[in-house]
Amino acid sequence: MEYIAPIFASAVEAKDLPAAAIDSFMWDTNGCKPESYASMFAVKGEGIHALLWSFEENIRCECTRRDDPVYTDSCLELFLMPVDGDNRYINFEVNSNGVYLSQIGTCREDRVFIKELIDLEPVIYTMKLEEDGKKAWGYEIILSEKFISTLYQTDFKIQETSIKGNFYKCADSAEFPHYGAHFPVKTQNPDFHRPEFFGKITFRKV
């Protein structure tokens, strides 16, 4: 599987983005599978943009502070390994109020909160949508070239390349817990921190 993320000259040009369905619910026990999607694009000289949204009823939103366990809420997550040759990946887990948890590391066990390493933050805009009478919540997250360069201590630039990552939907403490992914995670128990199952995300000029 591969997701093609277009590269634009400016953010205002972004349109007709391919949607990646977050529809692989590997550990379904209760039939709860919120219709969820993600899209991604890049702006040359600026950074990576990702949009994630979910048509979800009974949204749970309890966490209020950065790096609270937002995966217990209704949560949409972006995991990316953006720098070629560096196997550390970043995870952004965001609830409907834009409260987020962000870390970096090679696996679940060695993760470090990004705020402990740098002062820069991603830009996050929450959004409410309605499509064909269905209401959705979601957000846009912007990871600037400066943010990625500083975090990885490299000169990161938007260019045509392929990276690895995944898009997730979960809600550990909701009335009906659920765990969905775009690229399937082939483990017996819920575990999003498995980079060996990340899929290919290719940035391509349009």
Order of alpha helices (4+ residues) and beta strands (2+ residues): beta-beta-beta-beta-beta-beta-beta-beta-beta-beta-alpha-beta-beta-beta
